[in-house]
């Protein structure tokens, strides 16, 4: 089987509209340049569509025309690297989900340790920010609380005196080991975060 046939088979194993980068369809022993050339030819022939430089998807057609990935598809792609969770949603969209504000941000903010390019991605405004702790399923809920404390004075439509009691309730619902771990992770944040935690006296 040629490299082109192998790459094409891997692409067709993915769902239509599933976003992928070159590293998701190549193997370690394959030349990156050769893989890039194959993807370029597949793009030129219309088999795949380029979402942005280095990111592609297999298009899906409906009776209304060709469909593109949804915002949910974009977010899923942004939060994972080679199947591993490397980011989580923070900022305005997180604070809306936590019930701290009714405003919905037009920007998707992703906290991550990876260096990624902010900008517009398939019509979605994306901004990458620093993650202050380990990004995994266990710690993300704790990081979300600490992010809210860090941005306490900047959450739109959420006065500090209204948001802080809600954050305190989230912390109270944590088990004791998670509260201790929360205080430990807070040391990675700006000093004001630990100071606010201490002031809550939970």
Rosetta silent file (secondary structure, phi, psi, omega in degrees, C-alpha in Angstrom):
SEQUENCE: XXXXXXXXXXXXXXXXXXXXXXXXXXXXXXXXXXXXXXXXXXXXXXXXXXXXXXXXXXXXXXXXXXXXXXXXXXXXXXXXXXXXXXXXXXXXXXXXXXXXXXXXXXXXXXXXXXXXXXXXXXXXXXXXXXXXXXXXXXXXXXXXXXXXXXXXXXXXXXXXXXXXXXXXXXXXXXXXXXXXXXXXXXXXXXXXXXXXXXXXXX
SCORE:     score description
SCORE:     0.000 S_00000001
   1 L     0.000  132.021  179.740    0.000    0.000    0.000 S_00000001
   2 L   -74.486  165.356  177.986    1.377    3.400   -0.932 S_00000001
   3 H   -61.239  -42.267 -179.745    1.628    6.269    1.555 S_00000001
   4 H   -60.405  -42.172  179.161   -1.179    8.109   -0.235 S_00000001
   5 H   -66.216  -39.970 -179.639   -3.467    5.079    0.051 S_00000001
   6 H   -65.689  -44.443  178.939   -2.589    4.629    3.710 S_00000001
   7 H   -63.705  -41.903 -179.678   -3.251    8.284    4.569 S_00000001
   8 H   -63.242  -39.459  179.186   -6.517    8.229    2.662 S_00000001
   9 H   -64.151  -40.749  179.242   -7.660    5.125    4.540 S_00000001
  10 H   -65.333  -37.159  179.071   -6.904    6.796    7.893 S_00000001
  11 H   -66.711  -41.513 -178.968   -8.846    9.877    6.861 S_00000001
  12 H   -73.548  -12.397  173.817  -11.870    7.836    5.833 S_00000001
  13 L   -76.811  -15.641  178.259  -11.765    6.086    9.219 S_00000001
  14 L   -87.816  156.816  177.899  -12.659    9.459   10.737 S_00000001
  15 L   -72.323  146.819  172.668  -16.158   10.860   10.848 S_00000001
  16 L   -56.383  141.377  179.709  -17.090   13.515    8.292 S_00000001
  17 L    77.472   -2.768  176.972  -16.466   17.019    9.720 S_00000001
  18 L   -73.561  122.299 -178.229  -14.040   15.619   12.330 S_00000001
  19 L   -75.789  141.774  177.606  -11.120   18.022   12.490 S_00000001
  20 E  -149.766  150.533  174.952   -7.603   16.633   12.300 S_00000001
  21 E  -105.619  172.446 -176.062   -4.065   17.904   11.949 S_00000001
  22 H   -57.989  -38.937 -176.937   -1.218   16.262   10.078 S_00000001
  23 H   -68.197  -15.626  179.276    0.136   14.551   13.192 S_00000001
  24 H   -85.257  -11.552  179.480   -3.194   12.759   13.685 S_00000001
  25 L  -122.376    9.353  179.259   -2.999   10.944   10.343 S_00000001
  26 L  -117.051  159.434  177.420    0.740   10.307   10.136 S_00000001
  27 L  -110.275  161.700 -172.993    2.984    7.727   11.770 S_00000001
  28 L   -58.876  -34.212 -175.438    6.343    8.231   13.398 S_00000001
  29 L   -89.122    6.247 -179.005    8.304    6.549   10.611 S_00000001
  30 L   -98.581  140.978 -179.105    6.643    8.573    7.834 S_00000001
  31 L   -66.342  124.492  178.258    8.260   11.652    6.352 S_00000001
  32 H   -57.914  -37.278  179.789    6.383   14.806    7.458 S_00000001
  33 H   -65.149  -41.584 -179.688    7.099   16.391    4.080 S_00000001
  34 H   -67.016  -40.586  178.597    5.679   13.401    2.211 S_00000001
  35 H   -63.843  -42.233  179.197    2.565   13.341    4.394 S_00000001
  36 H   -61.032  -38.051  178.518    2.100   17.081    3.863 S_00000001
  37 H   -66.523  -39.782  177.946    2.281   16.569    0.096 S_00000001
  38 H   -62.993  -45.968  179.853   -0.358   13.827    0.254 S_00000001
  39 H   -63.032  -37.931  178.719   -2.683   16.055    2.278 S_00000001
  40 H   -62.935  -40.571  178.724   -2.095   18.915   -0.131 S_00000001
  41 H   -68.664  -39.850  178.473   -3.101   16.693   -3.073 S_00000001
  42 H   -65.088  -35.470  176.917   -6.200   15.431   -1.236 S_00000001
  43 H   -67.690  -43.548 -179.708   -7.162   19.027   -0.507 S_00000001
  44 H   -63.132  -31.156 -178.563   -6.652   20.041   -4.125 S_00000001
  45 L   -87.507   -3.174  176.910   -8.874   17.170   -5.260 S_00000001
  46 L    85.497    5.418 -179.987  -11.665   18.136   -2.852 S_00000001
  47 L   -72.691  -35.862  174.056  -11.473   14.976   -0.742 S_00000001
  48 L  -126.358  159.837  178.946  -10.607   17.038    2.333 S_00000001
  49 E  -119.019  142.493  179.354  -11.163   20.698    3.175 S_00000001
  50 E   -88.191  123.248  176.555   -8.687   22.946    4.966 S_00000001
  51 E   -80.470  -42.747  171.781  -10.043   24.558    8.134 S_00000001
  52 E  -162.854  178.102 -175.529   -6.872   26.580    8.602 S_00000001
  53 L   -53.774  118.525  176.663   -3.185   26.012    7.957 S_00000001
  54 L    84.566    0.712 -179.379   -2.390   22.418    8.906 S_00000001
  55 E  -126.101  131.822 -173.762   -5.946   21.500    9.990 S_00000001
  56 E  -133.554  171.349  170.031   -8.393   19.617    7.770 S_00000001
  57 E  -156.066  156.502  176.284  -11.720   17.798    7.759 S_00000001
  58 L   -88.328  121.014 -174.254  -13.619   15.542    5.421 S_00000001
  59 L   -68.093  158.453  177.654  -16.621   17.515    4.130 S_00000001
  60 E  -128.087  132.899 -177.236  -20.194   16.360    4.454 S_00000001
  61 E  -105.863  143.950  173.445  -22.870   17.220    1.931 S_00000001
  62 E  -126.713  177.908  179.981  -26.549   17.769    2.500 S_00000001
  63 L   -69.622  -12.193  178.446  -29.344   18.727    0.157 S_00000001
  64 L   -97.896   -0.101  179.759  -28.671   22.322    1.188 S_00000001
  65 E   125.493 -167.939 -177.447  -24.998   22.179    0.276 S_00000001
  66 E   -82.255  132.250 -179.776  -21.721   21.330    1.917 S_00000001
  67 E   -92.791  156.335  175.992  -21.643   21.367    5.704 S_00000001
  68 L  -122.398  167.383  178.895  -18.772   22.503    7.900 S_00000001
  69 L   -59.018  146.308  178.054  -17.727   21.639   11.464 S_00000001
  70 L   -84.110  172.795  176.463  -19.841   23.122   14.252 S_00000001
  71 H   -60.909  -36.710  178.168  -18.550   25.206   17.132 S_00000001
  72 H   -62.701  -37.643  177.188  -18.725   22.063   19.293 S_00000001
  73 H   -64.189  -41.020  179.287  -16.444   20.293   16.781 S_00000001
  74 H   -63.160  -46.286 -178.923  -13.976   23.181   16.971 S_00000001
  75 H   -61.823  -43.712  179.198  -13.965   23.126   20.789 S_00000001
  76 H   -58.975  -42.174  179.687  -13.400   19.356   20.880 S_00000001
  77 H   -65.023  -39.486 -176.507  -10.425   19.733   18.552 S_00000001
  78 H   -70.415  -26.807 -173.660   -8.957   22.561   20.638 S_00000001
  79 H   -89.052   -8.911 -176.371   -9.170   20.685   23.940 S_00000001
  80 E  -128.963  146.176  173.756   -7.331   17.540   22.842 S_00000001
  81 E  -130.047  115.381 -177.192   -3.937   16.771   21.317 S_00000001
  82 L    53.356   41.237  177.054   -3.482   13.258   19.914 S_00000001
  83 L    81.831   -3.388 -179.298   -6.412   12.073   22.017 S_00000001
  84 E  -103.577  135.446  179.497   -5.026   13.519   25.267 S_00000001
  85 E   -66.636  120.975 -178.161   -6.818   16.292   27.140 S_00000001
  86 L  -126.416   -0.156 -179.094   -4.574   19.365   26.972 S_00000001
  87 E  -155.522  166.890  175.270   -6.993   22.230   27.549 S_00000001
  88 E  -147.549  156.954 -178.464  -10.258   23.329   29.137 S_00000001
  89 E   -77.406  130.108  177.287  -12.716   26.147   28.572 S_00000001
  90 E  -131.744 -166.523  177.913  -12.206   29.154   30.817 S_00000001
  91 H    71.557 -154.463 -173.630  -13.130   32.850   30.713 S_00000001
  92 H   -54.928  -39.279 -178.619  -16.597   34.167   30.004 S_00000001
  93 H   -68.834  -35.950  175.830  -18.061   30.898   28.770 S_00000001
  94 H   -65.738  -45.408 -175.472  -16.936   29.068   31.901 S_00000001
  95 H   -67.878  -28.784  172.848  -18.312   31.745   34.187 S_00000001
  96 H   -68.303  -44.365  179.712  -21.639   31.595   32.385 S_00000001
  97 H   -63.705  -34.301  179.665  -21.741   27.803   32.809 S_00000001
  98 L   -77.712   -5.848  179.251  -20.918   28.154   36.506 S_00000001
  99 L    82.306   17.023 -179.372  -23.850   30.548   36.909 S_00000001
 100 L   -85.479  -19.834  178.739  -21.667   33.536   37.782 S_00000001
 101 L  -150.709  152.077  176.551  -22.934   35.634   34.865 S_00000001
 102 L   -92.756   -9.028 -178.852  -25.795   35.546   32.393 S_00000001
 103 L   -77.516  140.977  179.370  -23.637   37.028   29.650 S_00000001
 104 L  -110.098  120.215 -177.498  -22.342   34.683   26.947 S_00000001
 105 L   -74.150  143.291  175.381  -18.916   35.500   25.575 S_00000001
 106 L   -84.663   -2.046 -178.824  -18.320   35.477   21.845 S_00000001
 107 E  -109.736  133.462  173.663  -14.753   34.330   22.479 S_00000001
 108 E   -90.239  110.799  178.490  -13.758   30.732   23.201 S_00000001
 109 E   -99.267  127.646 -179.054  -10.987   30.915   25.812 S_00000001
 110 E  -118.368  122.469  175.141   -8.902   27.776   26.221 S_00000001
 111 E   -90.112  129.664 -175.016   -6.506   27.329   29.142 S_00000001
 112 E  -158.713  159.471  172.539   -3.588   25.116   28.188 S_00000001
 113 L   -89.867  -12.063 -178.293    0.137   24.547   28.710 S_00000001
 114 L   -81.394  148.648  175.462    0.620   24.246   24.972 S_00000001
 115 L   -85.768  108.647 -177.602    1.669   27.183   22.842 S_00000001
 116 L  -125.770  156.300 -176.525   -1.192   27.613   20.405 S_00000001
 117 L   -88.106  122.039  175.122   -2.113   30.382   18.021 S_00000001
 118 L   -77.434  161.589  178.940   -5.082   32.556   18.981 S_00000001
 119 E   146.666 -159.501 -179.686   -7.313   33.968   16.269 S_00000001
 120 E   -97.099  128.436 -177.279  -10.363   33.071   14.213 S_00000001
 121 E  -128.462  108.055 -178.049  -10.916   29.367   13.590 S_00000001
 122 L    51.684   43.731  177.751  -13.818   28.432   11.275 S_00000001
 123 L    84.147   -5.167  179.715  -15.630   31.608   12.269 S_00000001
 124 E   -99.730  130.593  176.058  -14.992   31.098   16.006 S_00000001
 125 E   -82.215  120.545 -173.572  -12.871   33.607   17.903 S_00000001
 126 E  -121.775  135.482  175.867  -10.381   31.599   19.948 S_00000001
 127 E  -132.630  128.367  177.948   -7.942   32.780   22.587 S_00000001
 128 E   -96.908  135.209  179.071   -5.412   30.587   24.378 S_00000001
 129 E  -129.905  169.082 -177.566   -4.385   31.469   27.928 S_00000001
 130 E   -71.697  134.928  170.220   -2.088   29.983   30.539 S_00000001
 131 L   -93.124  133.443 -174.645   -3.234   27.002   32.594 S_00000001
 132 L   -93.967   -4.439  179.943   -2.005   27.278   36.190 S_00000001
 133 L  -142.425 -177.193 -179.756   -2.298   23.594   37.072 S_00000001
 134 L   -71.017  130.422 -177.042   -2.187   20.136   35.560 S_00000001
 135 L   -90.182   98.019  174.208   -4.848   19.756   32.874 S_00000001
 136 L  -148.656  168.148 -171.919   -6.666   16.489   33.563 S_00000001
 137 H   -61.822  -30.372 -178.836  -10.234   15.453   34.267 S_00000001
 138 H   -74.338  -40.162 -173.736   -9.693   15.374   38.050 S_00000001
 139 H   -90.018  -20.172 -176.555   -8.112   18.806   38.398 S_00000001
 140 H   -55.677  -44.362  178.518  -10.071   20.771   35.793 S_00000001
 141 H   -59.764  -32.114  178.119  -13.066   21.422   38.121 S_00000001
 142 H   -73.779  -40.296  177.624  -10.635   22.845   40.703 S_00000001
 143 H   -63.309  -36.028  179.275   -8.856   24.958   38.095 S_00000001
 144 H   -62.048  -43.219  178.470  -12.222   26.329   36.976 S_00000001
 145 H   -63.453  -44.807 -179.059  -12.979   27.551   40.511 S_00000001
 146 H   -66.864  -35.235  175.001   -9.534   29.115   40.857 S_00000001
 147 H   -61.376  -40.763  179.882   -9.861   30.793   37.449 S_00000001
 148 H   -64.170  -39.613  177.920  -13.121   32.347   38.635 S_00000001
 149 H   -66.161  -42.824 -179.836  -11.400   33.663   41.766 S_00000001
 150 H   -58.836  -39.084 -175.961   -8.501   35.009   39.692 S_00000001
 151 L   -99.899   18.299 -171.935  -10.903   36.893   37.404 S_00000001
 152 L   -50.916  -39.379 -177.322  -13.339   37.824   40.156 S_00000001
 153 L   -87.873    2.634 -176.151  -13.204   41.552   39.398 S_00000001
 154 L  -121.273    2.886 -179.823  -13.408   41.041   35.637 S_00000001
 155 L   -74.235  117.933 -176.023  -16.401   38.726   35.206 S_00000001
 156 L   -64.513  134.667  177.446  -18.885   40.729   33.096 S_00000001
 157 L    70.203   18.743 -178.158  -22.255   41.327   34.714 S_00000001
 158 L  -134.754   88.866  176.805  -21.127   39.719   37.979 S_00000001
 159 L   -56.633  144.377 -177.890  -20.388   42.146   40.839 S_00000001
 160 H   -52.058  -42.412 -176.120  -17.805   40.757   43.264 S_00000001
 161 H   -67.706  -17.744  176.569  -20.294   40.767   46.161 S_00000001
 162 H   -95.171  -37.231 -176.400  -22.620   38.507   44.147 S_00000001
 163 H   -74.334  -38.468 -174.629  -20.067   36.208   42.565 S_00000001
 164 H   -60.718  -44.099  177.047  -17.977   35.489   45.679 S_00000001
 165 H   -61.841  -34.172  178.136  -20.784   33.780   47.680 S_00000001
 166 H   -67.286  -39.750  177.433  -21.525   31.547   44.670 S_00000001
 167 H   -65.795  -39.930  178.410  -17.858   30.566   44.427 S_00000001
 168 H   -59.947  -39.373  178.110  -17.836   29.873   48.175 S_00000001
 169 H   -64.146  -39.166  177.603  -20.769   27.483   47.699 S_00000001
 170 H   -60.796  -41.740 -178.878  -18.856   25.609   44.973 S_00000001
 171 H   -68.731  -38.736  179.653  -15.920   25.162   47.331 S_00000001
 172 H   -62.560  -28.780 -178.943  -18.176   24.022   50.182 S_00000001
 173 L   -78.284  -10.570  178.796  -19.526   21.251   47.965 S_00000001
 174 L   -75.720  151.250  173.628  -16.017   19.824   47.493 S_00000001
 175 L   -72.919  163.484 -175.478  -14.816   16.958   49.649 S_00000001
 176 H   -58.978  -44.391  177.976  -12.110   17.753   52.199 S_00000001
 177 H   -59.821  -37.925  179.559   -9.202   16.272   50.157 S_00000001
 178 H   -69.597  -33.426  176.820  -10.266   18.341   47.130 S_00000001
 179 H   -64.359  -42.846  178.926  -10.436   21.504   49.240 S_00000001
 180 H   -64.403  -40.044  179.752   -6.872   20.900   50.429 S_00000001
 181 H   -68.244  -35.438  176.880   -5.744   20.226   46.868 S_00000001
 182 H   -58.747  -45.955  179.672   -7.523   23.395   45.734 S_00000001
 183 H   -64.247  -34.720  178.977   -5.479   25.406   48.242 S_00000001
 184 H   -67.725  -46.375 -179.941   -2.305   23.686   47.020 S_00000001
 185 H   -65.018  -32.963 -178.217   -2.989   24.474   43.339 S_00000001
 186 H   -58.438  -22.718  179.492   -3.855   28.067   44.275 S_00000001
 187 L   -66.439  -20.166  177.568   -0.174   28.593   45.090 S_00000001
 188 L   -80.072  -15.073 -176.619    0.511   28.490   41.329 S_00000001
 189 L   -89.604  170.744  172.891   -1.850   31.431   40.789 S_00000001
 190 L   -53.791  146.994 -174.802   -1.269   35.127   41.505 S_00000001
 191 H   -52.914  -28.609 -177.373   -1.063   35.687   45.316 S_00000001
 192 H   -63.075  -25.913 -178.890   -4.498   37.338   45.437 S_00000001
 193 H   -67.202  -48.022  176.823   -6.131   33.955   44.700 S_00000001
 194 H   -63.210  -36.673  179.934   -4.761   32.329   47.866 S_00000001
 195 H   -63.226  -42.291  178.943   -5.604   35.488   49.802 S_00000001
 196 H   -67.707  -40.139  176.795   -9.249   35.322   48.717 S_00000001
 197 H   -58.517  -45.711 -179.892   -9.388   31.611   49.532 S_00000001
 198 H   -62.899  -36.343 -177.462   -8.065   32.310   53.025 S_00000001
 199 H   -68.774  -23.193 -179.447  -10.594   35.121   53.502 S_00000001
 200 H   -73.202  -23.809  176.685  -13.479   32.727   52.824 S_00000001
 201 L    51.667   49.968 -178.810  -12.507   30.692   55.927 S_00000001
 202 L   -90.942    0.000    0.000  -14.100   27.516   54.566 S_00000001
